[in-house]
Protein backbone atom coordinates (compact mmCIF):
# COMPACT_ATOMS: atom_id res chain seq x y z
CA UNK A 1 0.00 0.00 0.00
CA UNK A 2 1.42 3.36 -1.00
CA UNK A 3 0.64 6.79 0.45
CA UNK A 4 0.30 9.60 -2.09
CA UNK A 5 2.38 12.62 -1.17
CA UNK A 6 0.49 15.93 -1.24
CA UNK A 7 1.57 18.45 -3.86
CA UNK A 8 1.01 22.15 -4.22
CA UNK A 9 -1.61 22.49 -6.92
CA UNK A 10 -4.80 24.31 -7.68
CA UNK A 11 -6.34 21.24 -9.26
CA UNK A 12 -9.71 20.03 -8.00
CA UNK A 13 -9.75 16.62 -6.39
CA UNK A 14 -12.04 14.05 -7.97
CA UNK A 15 -14.86 12.99 -5.69
CA UNK A 16 -14.14 10.10 -3.36
CA UNK A 17 -16.46 7.09 -3.26
CA UNK A 18 -16.71 6.55 -7.01
CA UNK A 19 -16.31 3.04 -8.42
CA UNK A 20 -16.16 2.11 -12.08
CA UNK A 21 -15.02 -0.71 -14.34
CA UNK A 22 -13.48 -0.44 -17.81
CA UNK A 23 -13.25 -3.39 -20.19
CA UNK A 24 -10.84 -2.98 -23.10
CA UNK A 25 -10.22 -5.34 -26.04
CA UNK A 26 -6.82 -6.49 -27.14
CA UNK A 27 -5.65 -5.34 -30.55
CA UNK A 28 -3.50 -6.35 -33.48
CA UNK A 29 -1.74 -3.56 -35.35
CA UNK A 30 -0.21 -3.38 -38.82
CA UNK A 31 -2.08 -6.46 -40.16
CA UNK A 32 0.74 -6.93 -42.65
CA UNK A 33 1.11 -3.84 -44.87
CA UNK A 34 -0.79 -1.34 -42.68
CA UNK A 35 2.29 -0.31 -40.73
CA UNK A 36 1.47 2.14 -37.89
CA UNK A 37 -1.91 2.83 -39.50
CA UNK A 38 -4.22 -0.21 -39.36
CA UNK A 39 -5.42 -1.94 -36.23
CA UNK A 40 -8.04 -4.54 -35.37
CA UNK A 41 -9.89 -4.95 -32.07
CA UNK A 42 -9.93 -8.54 -30.79
CA UNK A 43 -12.21 -10.37 -28.36
CA UNK A 44 -9.62 -10.78 -25.60
CA UNK A 45 -10.28 -8.41 -22.74
CA UNK A 46 -8.46 -6.80 -19.84
CA UNK A 47 -10.63 -5.37 -17.05
CA UNK A 48 -9.76 -2.44 -14.80
CA UNK A 49 -11.83 -1.52 -11.76
CA UNK A 50 -11.05 1.80 -10.05
CA UNK A 51 -12.41 3.19 -6.80
CA UNK A 52 -11.60 6.72 -5.62
CA UNK A 53 -10.58 6.95 -1.96
CA UNK A 54 -10.31 9.86 0.48
CA UNK A 55 -7.50 8.22 2.43
CA UNK A 56 -4.62 9.28 0.18
CA UNK A 57 -3.56 5.67 -0.23
CA UNK A 58 -2.97 3.62 -3.38
CA UNK A 59 -4.19 0.03 -3.19
CA UNK A 60 -3.39 -2.15 -6.19
CA UNK A 61 -4.63 -5.69 -6.84
CA UNK A 62 -3.29 -7.35 -9.97
CA UNK A 63 -4.12 -10.80 -11.35
CA UNK A 64 -3.49 -12.69 -14.55
CA UNK A 65 -0.84 -11.70 -17.10
CA UNK A 66 2.06 -9.78 -15.60
CA UNK A 67 1.00 -10.48 -12.01
CA UNK A 68 4.45 -11.83 -11.14
CA UNK A 69 6.47 -8.95 -12.56
CA UNK A 70 4.47 -5.71 -12.80
CA UNK A 71 4.67 -3.07 -10.04
CA UNK A 72 1.77 -2.30 -7.76
CA UNK A 73 2.61 1.32 -7.02
CA UNK A 74 2.53 4.72 -8.73
CA UNK A 75 5.14 3.59 -11.26
CA UNK A 76 2.60 1.26 -12.91
CA UNK A 77 1.54 2.43 -16.37
CA UNK A 78 -2.13 2.52 -15.36
CA UNK A 79 -1.50 4.87 -12.44
CA UNK A 80 0.76 7.14 -14.48
CA UNK A 81 -1.83 7.36 -17.25
CA UNK A 82 -4.66 8.09 -14.78
CA UNK A 83 -2.61 10.87 -13.20
CA UNK A 84 -1.73 12.41 -16.56
CA UNK A 85 -5.33 12.26 -17.79
CA UNK A 86 -6.68 13.85 -14.62
CA UNK A 87 -4.07 16.60 -14.87
CA UNK A 88 -5.08 17.35 -18.47
CA UNK A 89 -8.70 17.49 -17.33
CA UNK A 90 -7.84 19.95 -14.55
CA UNK A 91 -8.19 17.49 -11.67
CA UNK A 92 -6.10 15.39 -9.33
CA UNK A 93 -6.74 12.27 -7.31
CA UNK A 94 -6.46 11.58 -3.64
CA UNK A 95 -6.40 7.84 -3.01
CA UNK A 96 -7.20 5.01 -5.40
CA UNK A 97 -8.05 1.34 -5.19
CA UNK A 98 -7.24 -0.42 -8.46
CA UNK A 99 -8.13 -3.98 -9.42
CA UNK A 100 -6.53 -5.07 -12.70
CA UNK A 101 -7.51 -8.39 -14.29
CA UNK A 102 -5.14 -9.02 -17.18
CA UNK A 103 -5.95 -11.62 -19.84
CA UNK A 104 -4.01 -10.14 -22.76
CA UNK A 105 -0.47 -11.62 -22.96
CA UNK A 106 2.29 -9.06 -22.42
CA UNK A 107 5.13 -8.41 -24.85
CA UNK A 108 3.50 -10.51 -27.56
CA UNK A 109 2.13 -7.92 -30.03
CA UNK A 110 -1.50 -7.91 -28.92
CA UNK A 111 -1.60 -4.33 -27.66
CA UNK A 112 -1.39 -4.98 -23.91
CA UNK A 113 0.19 -1.59 -23.11
CA UNK A 114 -2.32 0.20 -25.34
CA UNK A 115 -5.16 -1.60 -23.55
CA UNK A 116 -3.78 -0.49 -20.19
CA UNK A 117 -3.43 3.13 -21.31
CA UNK A 118 -6.91 3.21 -22.85
CA UNK A 119 -8.43 1.68 -19.72
CA UNK A 120 -6.66 4.20 -17.48
CA UNK A 121 -7.53 7.30 -19.49
CA UNK A 122 -11.12 6.13 -19.97
CA UNK A 123 -11.40 5.58 -16.23
CA UNK A 124 -9.95 9.00 -15.42
CA UNK A 125 -12.35 10.67 -17.84
CA UNK A 126 -15.28 8.92 -16.14
CA UNK A 127 -14.16 10.13 -12.69
CA UNK A 128 -14.61 13.83 -13.39
CA UNK A 129 -17.95 15.72 -13.40
CA UNK A 130 -20.09 15.59 -16.52
CA UNK A 131 -19.23 19.15 -17.55
CA UNK A 132 -15.49 18.35 -17.57
CA UNK A 133 -15.77 14.99 -19.30
CA UNK A 134 -14.36 14.65 -22.82
CA UNK A 135 -15.32 12.50 -25.82
CA UNK A 136 -13.52 9.49 -27.26
CA UNK A 137 -11.55 11.65 -29.72
CA UNK A 138 -9.92 13.34 -26.73
CA UNK A 139 -9.09 9.90 -25.34
CA UNK A 140 -7.56 9.03 -28.73
CA UNK A 141 -5.32 12.12 -28.63
CA UNK A 142 -3.97 11.50 -25.15
CA UNK A 143 -3.51 7.75 -25.46
CA UNK A 144 -1.78 8.17 -28.84
CA UNK A 145 0.52 10.73 -27.26
CA UNK A 146 1.39 8.29 -24.47
CA UNK A 147 1.91 5.34 -26.83
CA UNK A 148 3.58 7.38 -29.57
CA UNK A 149 1.20 6.24 -32.32
CA UNK A 150 -2.52 5.49 -32.67
CA UNK A 151 -2.56 2.09 -34.39
CA UNK A 152 -3.27 0.06 -31.23
CA UNK A 153 -5.13 2.57 -29.07
CA UNK A 154 -7.64 3.47 -31.81
CA UNK A 155 -9.19 0.00 -32.19
CA UNK A 156 -9.05 -0.45 -28.41
CA UNK A 157 -11.16 2.72 -28.07
CA UNK A 158 -13.53 2.38 -31.01
CA UNK A 159 -13.60 -1.34 -31.84
CA UNK A 160 -13.65 -2.86 -35.32
CA UNK A 161 -11.02 -1.97 -37.92
CA UNK A 162 -9.32 1.34 -37.18
CA UNK A 163 -7.64 3.36 -39.93
CA UNK A 164 -5.45 5.95 -38.25
CA UNK A 165 -3.16 8.79 -39.29
CA UNK A 166 -1.20 11.71 -37.86
CA UNK A 167 -0.83 15.35 -38.92
CA UNK A 168 1.91 16.98 -36.87
CA UNK A 169 0.71 16.51 -33.28
CA UNK A 170 -2.89 15.71 -34.26
CA UNK A 171 -3.98 12.06 -34.25
CA UNK A 172 -7.05 10.92 -36.16
CA UNK A 173 -8.82 7.62 -36.74
CA UNK A 174 -11.87 6.33 -38.53
CA UNK A 175 -13.62 3.05 -37.91
CA UNK A 176 -14.64 0.48 -40.53
CA UNK A 177 -16.85 -2.57 -40.08
CA UNK A 178 -15.17 -5.90 -40.77
CA UNK A 179 -16.91 -8.53 -42.90
CA UNK A 180 -18.79 -11.03 -40.74
CA UNK A 181 -16.88 -14.01 -42.13
CA UNK A 182 -13.46 -12.78 -40.97
CA UNK A 183 -12.18 -14.89 -38.05
CA UNK A 184 -8.88 -13.92 -36.37
CA UNK A 185 -6.77 -16.85 -35.17
CA UNK A 186 -3.72 -16.05 -33.04
CA UNK A 187 -0.77 -18.23 -32.12
CA UNK A 188 1.01 -16.77 -29.09
CA UNK A 189 4.51 -18.16 -28.40
CA UNK A 190 6.04 -18.43 -24.95
CA UNK A 191 8.74 -15.84 -25.66
CA UNK A 192 8.45 -12.05 -25.69
CA UNK A 193 9.73 -9.33 -28.03
CA UNK A 194 9.62 -5.69 -27.00
CA UNK A 195 8.26 -3.09 -29.41
CA UNK A 196 11.47 -1.07 -28.96
CA UNK A 197 13.61 -4.02 -30.03
CA UNK A 198 11.40 -4.76 -33.02
CA UNK A 199 11.41 -1.13 -34.17
CA UNK A 200 15.16 -0.99 -33.81
CA UNK A 201 15.53 -3.64 -36.53
CA UNK A 202 13.86 -1.51 -39.20
CA UNK A 203 15.89 0.43 -41.79
CA UNK A 204 15.78 4.21 -41.80
CA UNK A 205 14.33 4.22 -45.33
CA UNK A 206 12.95 1.90 -47.97
CA UNK A 207 12.98 2.12 -51.74
CA UNK A 208 10.24 3.75 -53.79
CA UNK A 209 9.28 0.42 -55.37
CA UNK A 210 8.75 -1.27 -52.00
CA UNK A 211 6.73 1.71 -50.76
CA UNK A 212 4.52 1.64 -53.84
CA UNK A 213 3.97 -2.10 -53.58
CA UNK A 214 3.10 -1.78 -49.91
CA UNK A 215 0.61 1.05 -50.42
CA UNK A 216 -1.24 -1.04 -52.98
CA UNK A 217 -1.48 -4.00 -50.62
CA UNK A 218 -2.63 -1.82 -47.72
CA UNK A 219 -5.45 -0.43 -49.85
CA UNK A 220 -6.37 -3.94 -50.97
CA UNK A 221 -6.36 -5.14 -47.35
CA UNK A 222 -9.01 -2.61 -46.30
CA UNK A 223 -11.22 -3.79 -49.16
CA UNK A 224 -10.58 -7.44 -48.28
CA UNK A 225 -11.37 -6.97 -44.59
CA UNK A 226 -14.55 -5.02 -45.17
CA UNK A 227 -15.99 -6.41 -48.38
CA UNK A 228 -14.03 -9.20 -50.04
CA UNK A 229 -12.35 -11.60 -47.60
CA UNK A 230 -11.27 -13.92 -50.41
CA UNK A 231 -8.54 -11.32 -51.10
CA UNK A 232 -7.06 -11.44 -47.61
CA UNK A 233 -3.99 -13.42 -48.66
CA UNK A 234 -2.71 -10.90 -51.24
CA UNK A 235 -4.02 -8.04 -49.10
CA UNK A 236 -1.79 -9.00 -46.17
CA UNK A 237 1.47 -9.05 -48.14
CA UNK A 238 3.94 -6.70 -46.47
CA UNK A 239 7.01 -4.96 -47.90
CA UNK A 240 7.95 -2.62 -45.03
CA UNK A 241 8.71 -4.38 -41.75
CA UNK A 242 8.14 -8.11 -41.32
CA UNK A 243 11.18 -9.37 -43.21
CA UNK A 244 13.50 -7.09 -41.21
CA UNK A 245 12.15 -8.41 -37.92
CA UNK A 246 12.17 -12.08 -38.88
CA UNK A 247 15.49 -13.03 -37.24
CA UNK A 248 14.31 -11.68 -33.89
CA UNK A 249 11.36 -14.08 -33.96
CA UNK A 250 12.47 -16.92 -36.22
CA UNK A 251 9.87 -19.47 -34.97
CA UNK A 252 7.10 -16.98 -35.73
CA UNK A 253 8.55 -16.07 -39.13
CA UNK A 254 8.80 -19.72 -40.11
CA UNK A 255 5.22 -20.36 -39.02
CA UNK A 256 4.00 -17.38 -41.06
CA UNK A 257 5.86 -18.63 -44.12
CA UNK A 258 4.31 -22.07 -43.78
CA UNK A 259 0.80 -20.68 -43.30
CA UNK A 260 1.06 -18.34 -46.27
CA UNK A 261 2.43 -21.12 -48.48
CA UNK A 262 -0.70 -23.08 -47.54
CA UNK A 263 -2.91 -20.17 -48.65
CA UNK A 264 -3.70 -18.62 -45.26
CA UNK A 265 -3.46 -14.86 -44.60
CA UNK A 266 -0.86 -14.95 -41.82
CA UNK A 267 0.92 -11.87 -40.46
CA UNK A 268 2.98 -10.74 -37.50
CA UNK A 269 0.62 -9.28 -34.90
CA UNK A 270 1.92 -5.81 -34.11
CA UNK A 271 5.63 -5.97 -33.36
CA UNK A 272 5.35 -9.72 -32.70
CA UNK A 273 6.08 -12.41 -31.88
CA UNK A 274 2.41 -13.49 -32.01
CA UNK A 275 1.25 -14.80 -35.37
CA UNK A 276 -2.24 -13.83 -36.51
CA UNK A 277 -4.21 -15.38 -39.35
CA UNK A 278 -7.23 -13.62 -40.82
CA UNK A 279 -9.35 -16.61 -41.77
CA UNK A 280 -12.33 -16.41 -44.10
CA UNK A 281 -15.00 -18.36 -42.22
CA UNK A 282 -15.10 -20.87 -39.37
CA UNK A 283 -14.07 -23.82 -41.57
CA UNK A 284 -10.91 -22.03 -42.67
CA UNK A 285 -10.22 -21.01 -39.07
CA UNK A 286 -10.37 -24.68 -38.07
CA UNK A 287 -7.99 -25.57 -40.90
CA UNK A 288 -5.63 -22.83 -39.75
CA UNK A 289 -5.62 -24.19 -36.20
CA UNK A 290 -4.87 -27.69 -37.46
CA UNK A 291 -2.03 -26.37 -39.64
CA UNK A 292 -0.52 -24.45 -36.72
CA UNK A 293 -0.69 -27.50 -34.45
CA UNK A 294 0.95 -29.75 -37.02
CA UNK A 295 3.67 -27.30 -38.00
CA UNK A 296 4.65 -26.23 -34.49
CA UNK A 297 4.71 -29.83 -33.20
CA UNK A 298 7.10 -30.82 -35.97
CA UNK A 299 9.24 -27.69 -36.25
CA UNK A 300 9.22 -25.74 -32.98
CA UNK A 301 9.24 -28.39 -30.23
CA UNK A 302 11.04 -26.02 -27.83
CA UNK A 303 8.38 -23.30 -28.12
CA UNK A 304 5.00 -23.55 -26.41
CA UNK A 305 2.21 -21.95 -28.41
CA UNK A 306 -1.17 -20.78 -27.16
CA UNK A 307 -3.62 -20.86 -30.08
CA UNK A 308 -6.88 -18.91 -29.80
CA UNK A 309 -9.74 -18.47 -32.24
CA UNK A 310 -11.11 -15.01 -31.55
CA UNK A 311 -13.69 -12.62 -32.95
CA UNK A 312 -13.45 -9.01 -34.06
CA UNK A 313 -14.58 -6.80 -31.17
CA UNK A 314 -17.10 -4.23 -32.40
CA UNK A 315 -17.60 -2.14 -29.26
CA UNK A 316 -14.17 -0.99 -28.12
CA UNK A 317 -13.56 0.24 -24.57
CA UNK A 318 -16.63 0.19 -22.35
CA UNK A 319 -17.01 1.80 -18.95
CA UNK A 320 -19.55 0.85 -16.29
CA UNK A 321 -20.14 3.20 -13.37
CA UNK A 322 -21.23 1.38 -10.23
CA UNK A 323 -23.85 3.38 -8.39
CA UNK A 324 -23.83 3.38 -4.61
Secondary structure as the mmCIF struct_conf table of DSSP 4:
data_model
#
loop_
_struct_conf.conf_type_id
_struct_conf.id
_struct_conf.beg_label_comp_id
_struct_conf.beg_label_asym_id
_struct_conf.beg_label_seq_id
_struct_conf.end_label_comp_id
_struct_conf.end_label_asym_id
_struct_conf.end_label_seq_id
STRN STRN1 UNK A 2 UNK A 3
HELX_LH_PP_P HELX_LH_PP_P1 UNK A 4 UNK A 6
HELX_LH_PP_P HELX_LH_PP_P2 UNK A 11 UNK A 11
STRN STRN2 UNK A 12 UNK A 13
HELX_LH_PP_P HELX_LH_PP_P3 UNK A 14 UNK A 15
TURN_TY1_P TURN_TY1_P1 UNK A 16 UNK A 17
STRN STRN3 UNK A 19 UNK A 30
TURN_TY1_P TURN_TY1_P2 UNK A 31 UNK A 33
STRN STRN4 UNK A 34 UNK A 53
BEND BEND1 UNK A 54 UNK A 55
STRN STRN5 UNK A 57 UNK A 64
TURN_TY1_P TURN_TY1_P3 UNK A 65 UNK A 69
BEND BEND2 UNK A 70 UNK A 70
BEND BEND3 UNK A 73 UNK A 73
TURN_TY1_P TURN_TY1_P4 UNK A 74 UNK A 75
BEND BEND4 UNK A 76 UNK A 76
HELX_RH_AL_P HELX_RH_AL_P1 UNK A 77 UNK A 89
TURN_TY1_P TURN_TY1_P5 UNK A 90 UNK A 90
STRN STRN6 UNK A 91 UNK A 92
BEND BEND5 UNK A 94 UNK A 94
STRN STRN7 UNK A 95 UNK A 102
BEND BEND6 UNK A 104 UNK A 104
HELX_LH_PP_P HELX_LH_PP_P4 UNK A 105 UNK A 105
TURN_TY1_P TURN_TY1_P6 UNK A 106 UNK A 107
BEND BEND7 UNK A 108 UNK A 110
HELX_RH_AL_P HELX_RH_AL_P2 UNK A 112 UNK A 127
BEND BEND8 UNK A 128 UNK A 128
HELX_RH_3T_P HELX_RH_3T_P1 UNK A 130 UNK A 132
HELX_RH_AL_P HELX_RH_AL_P3 UNK A 136 UNK A 147
BEND BEND9 UNK A 148 UNK A 150
TURN_TY1_P TURN_TY1_P7 UNK A 151 UNK A 152
HELX_RH_AL_P HELX_RH_AL_P4 UNK A 153 UNK A 158
BEND BEND10 UNK A 160 UNK A 160
STRN STRN8 UNK A 161 UNK A 167
TURN_TY1_P TURN_TY1_P8 UNK A 168 UNK A 169
STRN STRN9 UNK A 170 UNK A 176
HELX_LH_PP_P HELX_LH_PP_P5 UNK A 177 UNK A 179
TURN_TY1_P TURN_TY1_P9 UNK A 180 UNK A 181
STRN STRN10 UNK A 182 UNK A 189
BEND BEND11 UNK A 190 UNK A 191
HELX_RH_AL_P HELX_RH_AL_P5 UNK A 195 UNK A 200
TURN_TY1_P TURN_TY1_P10 UNK A 201 UNK A 201
BEND BEND12 UNK A 202 UNK A 202
BEND BEND13 UNK A 204 UNK A 204
HELX_RH_AL_P HELX_RH_AL_P6 UNK A 208 UNK A 226
TURN_TY1_P TURN_TY1_P11 UNK A 227 UNK A 227
HELX_RH_3T_P HELX_RH_3T_P2 UNK A 229 UNK A 231
HELX_RH_AL_P HELX_RH_AL_P7 UNK A 232 UNK A 235
TURN_TY1_P TURN_TY1_P12 UNK A 236 UNK A 236
BEND BEND14 UNK A 239 UNK A 241
HELX_RH_AL_P HELX_RH_AL_P8 UNK A 242 UNK A 245
HELX_RH_3T_P HELX_RH_3T_P3 UNK A 246 UNK A 249
HELX_RH_AL_P HELX_RH_AL_P9 UNK A 250 UNK A 261
TURN_TY1_P TURN_TY1_P13 UNK A 262 UNK A 263
STRN STRN11 UNK A 266 UNK A 268
TURN_TY1_P TURN_TY1_P14 UNK A 270 UNK A 271
BEND BEND15 UNK A 272 UNK A 273
STRN STRN12 UNK A 275 UNK A 280
BEND BEND16 UNK A 281 UNK A 281
HELX_RH_AL_P HELX_RH_AL_P10 UNK A 282 UNK A 299
TURN_TY1_P TURN_TY1_P15 UNK A 301 UNK A 302
BEND BEND17 UNK A 303 UNK A 303
STRN STRN13 UNK A 305 UNK A 309
STRN STRN14 UNK A 312 UNK A 312
BEND BEND18 UNK A 314 UNK A 315
STRN STRN15 UNK A 318 UNK A 321
#
